Amino acid sequence: MPRRLLSIGHSYVLGVNRSLPNQLEMQSEGAWEVTVVAPDQFIGKNDIRPAVYERDAADVADICVVPAKLTNSFQFFFYQKNLRRFIKEGQFDLVHAWEEPYVLAGWQIARAARDLAPVVYRTAQSLPKRYPPPFSEIERYCVKSMKGWIFSGRLVEENLLKRPGYDERPRLYAPLGFDESRFRRDRGEGDRVREELGWGRDRPVVGYLGRLVEAKGLRVLMSAFDRRKEWSLLIVGDGNMKSEIAAWASQHADRVRICDNVKHEEVGRYLNAMDVLACPSLTTPQWKEQFGRMIVEGFACGVPVVGSSSGEIPTVIGDTGIVTQEGDAEDLARSLSNVLSDPKLKQELGEAGYRRAMENFTWASIARNTLGFFDKLIA
């Protein structure tokens, strides 16, 4: 008889974010039955865009869509459903909470599963913070009651092992992954994107993918671009810096394009139009790059990556890309030029990144490792 897993998380409102539970169902080969709880909507701020629940033809796990309240606040939102009754009636063997153990929803899940099923949290806390009440009490309760925890980056592990209780529970490194059907090498598709943008192959393209916010280092990238006249720049994303970037781009005639309405399933096309991907994130007192999913997606498309030294970026890149000093526009410009001016280096980095992605960051491989962790926890 298969074991039953409940995976619950606010990010599951988006179909693309349900890749892991779907792969958990498929990779278990019948050993686990997976049920997903997703909110009916989530306004969000930084981690996901405002959205209502999206159906996805790729879903293979059972999906239960429930109302959620206060979703404009990541810390205070909660699921408007009797989760304890749901867990009891579902006879779940394990609850996988893709919620932080210091927020209200994390506490709600721990309370609902008490004495019914062990809980495993997935966390991305990469900065040492002191949470005020009630979040400090919530974290203590959740950590004390959890069976184990999953961390998305080595900086997260290093940070949390210094906090009370985390070192007493089993843990698993499980990075973010990519969908192989959406992110793959396809230079023909990249050429079509260039044609749509009015570009050819006469000028190399530096690319950026992600939120258009200050912490992502966009002013550093703009300064690096100002130092060179031989590139084009393709920016894919949206955010509060869009108008500033658009005003700057107007000074560069036909050399800069901003694509702010690209669906996630189309991102691979734009990555294939890039000759190199820049990830110039900056560390701030309140944030550092927790992972850098755009790096993995670029690798999967065979695109060389030049990233900054912020947060988890050097760990994700490993020895398959170039790491520059964060905030140093000249270092970034020089490194991008080195890749673009050396066809052999560009090819070697592209191939190395692709191998790294396929070996470490497919959702299928991450799901298999996660299932092994779950099996050990409830053996």
C-alpha positions as a LaTeX table, in Angstrom:
\begin{tabular}{lrrr}
\hline
Residue & $x$ (\AA) & $y$ (\AA) & $z$ (\AA) \\
\hline
Met1 & 0.00 & 0.00 & 0.00 \\
Pro2 & 1.50 & 3.38 & $-0.98$ \\
Arg3 & 2.37 & 5.99 & 1.58 \\
Arg4 & 0.45 & 9.26 & 1.47 \\
Leu5 & 2.20 & 12.64 & 1.26 \\
Leu6 & 0.61 & 16.05 & 1.71 \\
Ser7 & 2.63 & 18.89 & 0.14 \\
Ile8 & 1.34 & 22.35 & 0.99 \\
Gly9 & 2.66 & 25.74 & $-0.07$ \\
His10 & 1.49 & 29.19 & $-1.14$ \\
Ser11 & 3.79 & 29.13 & $-4.21$ \\
Tyr12 & 1.74 & 26.22 & $-5.57$ \\
Val13 & $-0.78$ & 28.81 & $-6.75$ \\
Leu14 & 1.38 & 28.90 & $-9.91$ \\
Gly15 & 1.47 & 25.77 & $-12.05$ \\
Val16 & 5.19 & 26.10 & $-12.72$ \\
Asn17 & 5.87 & 25.88 & $-8.97$ \\
Arg18 & 4.21 & 22.49 & $-8.68$ \\
Ser19 & 6.99 & 20.71 & $-10.55$ \\
Leu20 & 8.44 & 19.17 & $-7.39$ \\
Pro21 & 5.25 & 17.53 & $-6.02$ \\
Asn22 & 4.45 & 16.28 & $-9.51$ \\
Gln23 & 7.90 & 14.74 & $-9.78$ \\
Leu24 & 7.57 & 13.28 & $-6.26$ \\
Glu25 & 4.48 & 11.45 & $-7.49$ \\
Met26 & 6.15 & 10.23 & $-10.69$ \\
Gln27 & 9.57 & 9.33 & $-9.32$ \\
Ser28 & 8.10 & 7.31 & $-6.44$ \\
Glu29 & 6.73 & 4.83 & $-9.01$ \\
Gly30 & 3.66 & 4.12 & $-6.91$ \\
Ala31 & 5.38 & 4.10 & $-3.51$ \\
Trp32 & 3.85 & 7.47 & $-2.61$ \\
Glu33 & 0.54 & 9.13 & $-3.39$ \\
Val34 & 0.94 & 12.92 & $-3.39$ \\
Thr35 & $-1.75$ & 15.47 & $-2.60$ \\
Val36 & $-1.06$ & 19.17 & $-3.09$ \\
Val37 & $-2.76$ & 21.98 & $-1.19$ \\
Ala38 & $-2.60$ & 25.28 & $-3.08$ \\
Pro39 & $-4.24$ & 28.64 & $-2.29$ \\
Asp40 & $-6.97$ & 29.94 & $-4.55$ \\
Gln41 & $-5.04$ & 33.21 & $-4.94$ \\
Phe42 & $-1.96$ & 34.94 & $-3.63$ \\
Ile43 & $-1.18$ & 38.64 & $-3.88$ \\
Gly44 & 2.44 & 38.27 & $-2.81$ \\
Lys45 & 5.23 & 40.82 & $-2.95$ \\
Asn46 & 8.74 & 39.53 & $-3.52$ \\
Asp47 & 8.69 & 35.75 & $-3.86$ \\
Ile48 & 5.92 & 35.29 & $-6.43$ \\
Arg49 & 3.84 & 37.57 & $-8.63$ \\
Pro50 & 0.18 & 38.27 & $-7.75$ \\
Ala51 & $-1.83$ & 35.34 & $-9.08$ \\
Val52 & $-5.00$ & 33.34 & $-8.94$ \\
Tyr53 & $-4.72$ & 29.55 & $-9.01$ \\
Glu54 & $-3.44$ & 28.29 & $-12.36$ \\
Arg55 & $-4.35$ & 24.91 & $-13.75$ \\
Asp56 & $-1.51$ & 23.05 & $-15.41$ \\
Ala57 & $-1.78$ & 20.16 & $-17.85$ \\
Ala58 & 1.45 & 18.78 & $-16.35$ \\
Asp59 & $-0.16$ & 18.13 & $-12.94$ \\
Val60 & $-0.19$ & 14.45 & $-11.96$ \\
Ala61 & $-0.56$ & 14.88 & $-8.19$ \\
Asp62 & $-4.02$ & 15.44 & $-6.72$ \\
Ile63 & $-4.64$ & 19.17 & $-6.24$ \\
Cys64 & $-6.81$ & 20.65 & $-3.51$ \\
Val65 & $-7.38$ & 24.38 & $-3.98$ \\
Val66 & $-8.38$ & 26.18 & $-0.78$ \\
Pro67 & $-9.16$ & 29.80 & 0.11 \\
Ala68 & $-6.34$ & 31.83 & 1.65 \\
Lys69 & $-6.55$ & 35.09 & 3.56 \\
Leu70 & $-4.17$ & 38.04 & 4.08 \\
Thr71 & $-2.05$ & 36.90 & 1.16 \\
Asn72 & $-0.56$ & 40.36 & 0.71 \\
Ser73 & 1.47 & 39.55 & 3.83 \\
Phe74 & 3.79 & 36.54 & 3.61 \\
Gln75 & 4.14 & 36.48 & 7.39 \\
Phe76 & 0.43 & 36.71 & 8.28 \\
Phe77 & $-1.38$ & 34.84 & 5.52 \\
Phe78 & $-3.19$ & 31.61 & 6.41 \\
Tyr79 & $-5.19$ & 28.84 & 4.77 \\
Gln80 & $-8.92$ & 29.16 & 5.31 \\
Lys81 & $-9.56$ & 25.45 & 5.73 \\
Asn82 & $-9.71$ & 22.98 & 8.60 \\
Leu83 & $-6.31$ & 21.48 & 7.86 \\
Arg84 & $-6.40$ & 19.20 & 10.90 \\
Arg85 & $-9.58$ & 17.50 & 9.68 \\
Phe86 & $-8.11$ & 17.33 & 6.17 \\
Ile87 & $-4.92$ & 15.64 & 7.41 \\
Lys88 & $-6.85$ & 13.22 & 9.62 \\
Glu89 & $-9.31$ & 12.21 & 6.92 \\
Gly90 & $-6.54$ & 11.89 & 4.34 \\
Gln91 & $-4.51$ & 9.61 & 6.62 \\
Phe92 & $-1.29$ & 11.24 & 5.46 \\
Asp93 & 2.00 & 9.67 & 6.48 \\
Leu94 & 3.99 & 12.91 & 6.08 \\
Val95 & 3.31 & 16.62 & 5.60 \\
His96 & 5.75 & 18.52 & 3.39 \\
Ala97 & 5.39 & 22.24 & 4.19 \\
Trp98 & 6.79 & 24.58 & 1.55 \\
Glu99 & 6.34 & 27.37 & 4.09 \\
Glu100 & 8.78 & 28.98 & 6.47 \\
Pro101 & 8.64 & 27.70 & 10.07 \\
Tyr102 & 8.42 & 31.25 & 11.47 \\
Val103 & 5.27 & 32.47 & 9.66 \\
Leu104 & 1.63 & 32.06 & 10.61 \\
Ala105 & 0.93 & 29.48 & 7.90 \\
Gly106 & 3.88 & 27.41 & 9.13 \\
Trp107 & 2.42 & 27.42 & 12.64 \\
Gln108 & $-1.03$ & 26.58 & 11.25 \\
Ile109 & 0.38 & 23.49 & 9.53 \\
Ala110 & 2.30 & 22.34 & 12.61 \\
Arg111 & $-0.78$ & 22.68 & 14.80 \\
Ala112 & $-2.98$ & 20.88 & 12.29 \\
Ala113 & $-0.58$ & 17.92 & 11.94 \\
Arg114 & 0.09 & 17.53 & 15.68 \\
Asp115 & $-0.11$ & 13.84 & 16.67 \\
Leu116 & $-1.38$ & 12.97 & 13.18 \\
Ala117 & 1.61 & 13.17 & 10.80 \\
Pro118 & 5.24 & 14.32 & 10.97 \\
Val119 & 6.03 & 17.67 & 9.32 \\
Val120 & 9.05 & 18.60 & 7.20 \\
Tyr121 & 9.66 & 22.26 & 6.40 \\
Arg122 & 11.38 & 23.69 & 3.36 \\
Thr123 & 13.19 & 26.89 & 4.33 \\
Ala124 & 15.27 & 29.57 & 2.63 \\
Gln125 & 16.40 & 31.66 & 5.62 \\
Ser126 & 19.87 & 32.73 & 4.53 \\
Leu127 & 20.31 & 35.74 & 6.85 \\
Pro128 & 20.67 & 35.69 & 10.65 \\
Lys129 & 17.58 & 37.49 & 11.91 \\
Arg130 & 15.89 & 37.96 & 15.27 \\
Tyr131 & 12.17 & 37.61 & 14.75 \\
Pro132 & 9.89 & 39.68 & 16.99 \\
Pro133 & 6.87 & 38.12 & 18.71 \\
Pro134 & 4.78 & 36.33 & 17.62 \\
Phe135 & 7.17 & 35.04 & 14.92 \\
Ser136 & 9.89 & 34.06 & 17.41 \\
Glu137 & 7.39 & 31.92 & 19.34 \\
Ile138 & 6.05 & 30.46 & 16.09 \\
Glu139 & 9.54 & 29.43 & 15.01 \\
Arg140 & 10.29 & 27.78 & 18.36 \\
Tyr141 & 7.04 & 25.82 & 18.21 \\
Cys142 & 7.53 & 24.69 & 14.62 \\
Val143 & 11.18 & 23.73 & 15.06 \\
Lys144 & 10.40 & 21.77 & 18.21 \\
Ser145 & 7.60 & 19.86 & 16.50 \\
Met146 & 9.11 & 19.25 & 13.05 \\
Lys147 & 10.52 & 15.89 & 11.98 \\
Gly148 & 13.14 & 17.40 & 9.69 \\
Trp149 & 13.89 & 20.30 & 7.38 \\
Ile150 & 14.94 & 20.93 & 3.80 \\
Phe151 & 17.19 & 23.82 & 2.86 \\
Ser152 & 17.59 & 25.39 & $-0.55$ \\
Gly153 & 21.19 & 26.58 & $-0.21$ \\
Arg154 & 24.37 & 26.06 & 1.78 \\
Leu155 & 24.13 & 29.57 & 3.24 \\
Val156 & 20.70 & 28.63 & 4.60 \\
Glu157 & 22.14 & 25.54 & 6.27 \\
Glu158 & 25.03 & 27.51 & 7.75 \\
Asn159 & 22.67 & 30.16 & 9.11 \\
Leu160 & 20.06 & 27.84 & 10.60 \\
Leu161 & 22.48 & 25.47 & 12.29 \\
Lys162 & 23.33 & 28.41 & 14.53 \\
Arg163 & 19.70 & 28.77 & 15.62 \\
Pro164 & 18.23 & 26.68 & 18.47 \\
Gly165 & 16.79 & 23.30 & 17.55 \\
Tyr166 & 17.70 & 23.04 & 13.88 \\
Asp167 & 20.84 & 21.01 & 14.52 \\
Glu168 & 18.75 & 18.45 & 16.40 \\
Arg169 & 16.66 & 17.50 & 13.36 \\
Pro170 & 17.62 & 15.64 & 10.15 \\
Arg171 & 18.08 & 17.90 & 7.15 \\
Leu172 & 18.41 & 17.68 & 3.36 \\
Tyr173 & 19.95 & 19.96 & 0.76 \\
Ala174 & 17.41 & 20.27 & $-2.05$ \\
Pro175 & 18.02 & 23.18 & $-4.46$ \\
Leu176 & 15.52 & 24.67 & $-6.84$ \\
Gly177 & 15.28 & 22.83 & $-10.14$ \\
Phe178 & 14.23 & 23.38 & $-13.72$ \\
Asp179 & 11.67 & 21.81 & $-16.03$ \\
Glu180 & 13.49 & 19.95 & $-18.82$ \\
Ser181 & 10.54 & 20.36 & $-21.17$ \\
Arg182 & 10.69 & 24.15 & $-20.88$ \\
Phe183 & 14.41 & 24.80 & $-20.58$ \\
Arg184 & 16.60 & 23.17 & $-23.21$ \\
Arg185 & 19.18 & 24.13 & $-25.80$ \\
Asp186 & 17.48 & 25.46 & $-28.95$ \\
Arg187 & 19.48 & 28.06 & $-30.85$ \\
Gly188 & 16.92 & 28.06 & $-33.66$ \\
Glu189 & 14.31 & 29.29 & $-31.19$ \\
Gly190 & 16.80 & 31.87 & $-29.97$ \\
Asp191 & 17.30 & 33.13 & $-33.52$ \\
Arg192 & 13.54 & 33.52 & $-33.89$ \\
Val193 & 13.42 & 35.62 & $-30.71$ \\
Arg194 & 16.18 & 37.83 & $-32.08$ \\
Glu195 & 14.22 & 38.30 & $-35.28$ \\
Glu196 & 11.14 & 39.26 & $-33.23$ \\
Leu197 & 13.28 & 41.84 & $-31.42$ \\
Gly198 & 14.66 & 43.20 & $-34.69$ \\
Trp199 & 18.14 & 41.82 & $-34.02$ \\
Gly200 & 20.36 & 39.51 & $-36.00$ \\
Arg201 & 23.59 & 37.71 & $-35.14$ \\
Asp202 & 25.84 & 40.66 & $-35.92$ \\
Arg203 & 26.13 & 41.77 & $-32.29$ \\
Pro204 & 26.57 & 39.57 & $-29.15$ \\
Val205 & 23.70 & 39.63 & $-26.66$ \\
Val206 & 24.17 & 39.94 & $-22.92$ \\
Gly207 & 21.06 & 38.84 & $-21.07$ \\
Tyr208 & 19.42 & 39.39 & $-17.70$ \\
Leu209 & 16.49 & 37.39 & $-16.32$ \\
Gly210 & 14.61 & 38.17 & $-13.10$ \\
Arg211 & 12.94 & 40.86 & $-11.05$ \\
Leu212 & 13.73 & 44.46 & $-11.96$ \\
Val213 & 14.66 & 45.62 & $-8.47$ \\
Glu214 & 17.71 & 47.32 & $-7.01$ \\
Ala215 & 18.99 & 44.28 & $-5.09$ \\
Lys216 & 19.36 & 42.35 & $-8.35$ \\
Gly217 & 22.27 & 44.62 & $-9.31$ \\
Leu218 & 20.69 & 46.13 & $-12.39$ \\
Arg219 & 22.42 & 49.47 & $-11.95$ \\
Val220 & 25.72 & 47.60 & $-11.88$ \\
Leu221 & 24.77 & 45.86 & $-15.12$ \\
Met222 & 23.72 & 49.15 & $-16.70$ \\
Ser223 & 27.04 & 50.72 & $-15.68$ \\
Ala224 & 28.93 & 47.74 & $-17.13$ \\
Phe225 & 26.97 & 48.08 & $-20.37$ \\
Asp226 & 27.81 & 51.79 & $-20.56$ \\
Arg227 & 31.49 & 50.80 & $-20.62$ \\
Arg228 & 31.12 & 48.71 & $-23.79$ \\
Lys229 & 29.75 & 49.57 & $-27.22$ \\
Glu230 & 29.89 & 46.17 & $-28.87$ \\
Trp231 & 27.03 & 44.40 & $-27.04$ \\
Ser232 & 23.27 & 44.31 & $-27.13$ \\
Leu233 & 21.39 & 43.86 & $-23.85$ \\
Leu234 & 18.22 & 41.78 & $-23.42$ \\
Ile235 & 16.39 & 42.29 & $-20.11$ \\
Val236 & 13.58 & 39.85 & $-19.30$ \\
Gly237 & 11.51 & 40.65 & $-16.22$ \\
Asp238 & 9.39 & 43.21 & $-14.44$ \\
Gly239 & 9.60 & 45.27 & $-11.26$ \\
Asn240 & 9.71 & 48.72 & $-9.75$ \\
Met241 & 12.86 & 49.72 & $-11.66$ \\
Lys242 & 11.26 & 49.23 & $-15.07$ \\
Ser243 & 10.65 & 52.92 & $-15.77$ \\
Glu244 & 14.19 & 53.84 & $-14.70$ \\
Ile245 & 15.68 & 51.13 & $-16.90$ \\
Ala246 & 13.46 & 52.14 & $-19.83$ \\
Ala247 & 14.63 & 55.76 & $-19.56$ \\
Trp248 & 18.24 & 54.60 & $-19.52$ \\
Ala249 & 17.65 & 52.21 & $-22.42$ \\
Ser250 & 16.31 & 55.07 & $-24.56$ \\
Gln251 & 19.85 & 56.47 & $-24.62$ \\
His252 & 21.15 & 53.33 & $-26.33$ \\
Ala253 & 19.07 & 53.38 & $-29.50$ \\
Asp254 & 18.56 & 49.85 & $-30.80$ \\
Arg255 & 20.97 & 48.08 & $-28.44$ \\
Val256 & 18.63 & 47.42 & $-25.47$ \\
Arg257 & 15.36 & 45.51 & $-25.27$ \\
Ile258 & 13.13 & 45.12 & $-22.19$ \\
Cys259 & 10.66 & 42.23 & $-22.30$ \\
Asp260 & 8.40 & 42.59 & $-19.27$ \\
Asn261 & 5.49 & 40.33 & $-20.18$ \\
Val262 & 7.14 & 36.95 & $-20.74$ \\
Lys263 & 5.39 & 33.88 & $-19.30$ \\
His264 & 7.58 & 31.38 & $-17.48$ \\
Glu265 & 6.98 & 28.71 & $-20.10$ \\
Glu266 & 8.41 & 31.10 & $-22.71$ \\
Val267 & 11.54 & 32.10 & $-20.79$ \\
Gly268 & 13.64 & 29.34 & $-22.38$ \\
Arg269 & 13.18 & 30.93 & $-25.81$ \\
Tyr270 & 14.68 & 34.19 & $-24.56$ \\
Leu271 & 17.55 & 32.46 & $-22.80$ \\
Asn272 & 18.47 & 30.79 & $-26.08$ \\
Ala273 & 18.70 & 34.25 & $-27.67$ \\
Met274 & 21.46 & 35.23 & $-25.20$ \\
Asp275 & 25.19 & 34.70 & $-25.67$ \\
Val276 & 25.88 & 35.12 & $-21.96$ \\
Leu277 & 23.66 & 35.55 & $-18.89$ \\
Ala278 & 24.54 & 38.17 & $-16.26$ \\
Cys279 & 23.45 & 37.70 & $-12.63$ \\
Pro280 & 24.81 & 40.79 & $-10.83$ \\
Ser281 & 22.87 & 40.54 & $-7.53$ \\
Leu282 & 23.84 & 42.67 & $-4.54$ \\
Thr283 & 23.78 & 41.83 & $-0.84$ \\
Thr284 & 21.71 & 44.20 & 1.31 \\
Pro285 & 21.15 & 44.31 & 5.09 \\
Gln286 & 17.82 & 42.55 & 4.56 \\
Trp287 & 18.53 & 40.25 & 1.61 \\
Lys288 & 21.10 & 38.25 & $-0.26$ \\
Glu289 & 20.63 & 36.00 & $-3.27$ \\
Gln290 & 19.11 & 32.84 & $-1.81$ \\
Phe291 & 19.68 & 30.67 & $-4.84$ \\
Gly292 & 19.51 & 32.16 & $-8.33$ \\
Arg293 & 17.11 & 30.01 & $-10.32$ \\
Met294 & 17.95 & 31.98 & $-13.47$ \\
Ile295 & 21.47 & 30.51 & $-13.31$ \\
Val296 & 20.21 & 26.94 & $-13.46$ \\
Glu297 & 17.75 & 27.78 & $-16.22$ \\
Gly298 & 20.54 & 29.44 & $-18.19$ \\
Phe299 & 22.76 & 26.40 & $-17.70$ \\
Ala300 & 19.96 & 24.15 & $-18.97$ \\
Cys301 & 19.85 & 26.19 & $-22.18$ \\
Gly302 & 23.63 & 25.98 & $-22.59$ \\
Val303 & 24.16 & 29.68 & $-21.88$ \\
Pro304 & 27.40 & 30.73 & $-20.10$ \\
Val305 & 26.79 & 32.55 & $-16.81$ \\
Val306 & 28.63 & 35.45 & $-15.20$ \\
Gly307 & 27.39 & 36.02 & $-11.66$ \\
Ser308 & 28.29 & 38.14 & $-8.69$ \\
Ser309 & 29.68 & 36.97 & $-5.36$ \\
Ser310 & 26.37 & 37.65 & $-3.58$ \\
Gly311 & 24.80 & 34.95 & $-1.46$ \\
Glu312 & 24.37 & 31.51 & $-2.98$ \\
Ile313 & 25.42 & 32.48 & $-6.52$ \\
Pro314 & 29.03 & 31.20 & $-6.28$ \\
Thr315 & 27.81 & 27.86 & $-4.92$ \\
Val316 & 25.24 & 27.42 & $-7.69$ \\
Ile317 & 27.73 & 28.39 & $-10.41$ \\
Gly318 & 30.50 & 26.20 & $-8.97$ \\
Asp319 & 33.39 & 25.92 & $-11.42$ \\
Thr320 & 31.16 & 26.14 & $-14.49$ \\
Gly321 & 30.86 & 29.92 & $-14.78$ \\
Ile322 & 32.56 & 33.15 & $-13.80$ \\
Val323 & 32.05 & 34.91 & $-10.44$ \\
Thr324 & 32.73 & 38.64 & $-10.18$ \\
Gln325 & 32.96 & 40.90 & $-7.16$ \\
Glu326 & 29.47 & 42.13 & $-6.39$ \\
Gly327 & 28.93 & 45.80 & $-7.07$ \\
Asp328 & 32.02 & 46.07 & $-9.32$ \\
Ala329 & 30.79 & 47.22 & $-12.74$ \\
Glu330 & 34.24 & 47.14 & $-14.31$ \\
Asp331 & 34.84 & 43.56 & $-13.15$ \\
Leu332 & 31.46 & 42.57 & $-14.58$ \\
Ala333 & 32.13 & 44.33 & $-17.90$ \\
Arg334 & 35.55 & 42.74 & $-18.21$ \\
Ser335 & 34.27 & 39.24 & $-17.43$ \\
Leu336 & 31.37 & 39.51 & $-19.88$ \\
Ser337 & 33.76 & 40.74 & $-22.59$ \\
Asn338 & 36.15 & 37.87 & $-21.90$ \\
Val339 & 33.39 & 35.34 & $-22.56$ \\
Leu340 & 32.02 & 37.10 & $-25.62$ \\
Ser341 & 35.44 & 37.60 & $-27.23$ \\
Asp342 & 36.61 & 34.00 & $-26.75$ \\
Pro343 & 34.47 & 31.47 & $-28.68$ \\
Lys344 & 36.31 & 28.53 & $-27.10$ \\
Leu345 & 35.72 & 29.79 & $-23.55$ \\
Lys346 & 32.10 & 30.55 & $-24.34$ \\
Gln347 & 31.53 & 27.01 & $-25.64$ \\
Glu348 & 33.38 & 25.37 & $-22.74$ \\
Leu349 & 31.38 & 27.30 & $-20.14$ \\
Gly350 & 28.12 & 26.58 & $-21.94$ \\
Glu351 & 28.82 & 22.86 & $-22.07$ \\
Ala352 & 30.02 & 22.72 & $-18.46$ \\
Gly353 & 26.96 & 24.57 & $-17.22$ \\
Tyr354 & 24.66 & 22.28 & $-19.18$ \\
Arg355 & 26.25 & 19.19 & $-17.63$ \\
Arg356 & 25.99 & 20.72 & $-14.18$ \\
Ala357 & 22.30 & 21.44 & $-14.69$ \\
Met358 & 21.50 & 17.94 & $-15.90$ \\
Glu359 & 23.46 & 16.27 & $-13.10$ \\
Asn360 & 22.27 & 18.39 & $-10.19$ \\
Phe361 & 19.24 & 20.51 & $-10.90$ \\
Thr362 & 16.53 & 18.58 & $-12.75$ \\
Trp363 & 13.33 & 18.33 & $-10.75$ \\
Ala364 & 13.39 & 14.58 & $-11.29$ \\
Ser365 & 16.76 & 14.16 & $-9.55$ \\
Ile366 & 15.77 & 16.53 & $-6.74$ \\
Ala367 & 12.53 & 14.58 & $-6.24$ \\
Arg368 & 14.40 & 11.28 & $-6.00$ \\
Asn369 & 16.72 & 12.68 & $-3.32$ \\
Thr370 & 13.75 & 14.13 & $-1.45$ \\
Leu371 & 11.88 & 10.83 & $-1.51$ \\
Gly372 & 14.92 & 9.06 & $-0.08$ \\
Phe373 & 14.96 & 11.60 & 2.75 \\
Phe374 & 11.25 & 11.09 & 3.42 \\
Asp375 & 11.67 & 7.31 & 3.47 \\
Lys376 & 14.40 & 7.57 & 6.10 \\
Leu377 & 12.35 & 9.92 & 8.26 \\
Ile378 & 9.39 & 7.60 & 8.61 \\
Ala379 & 11.16 & 4.25 & 8.31 \\
\hline
\end{tabular}
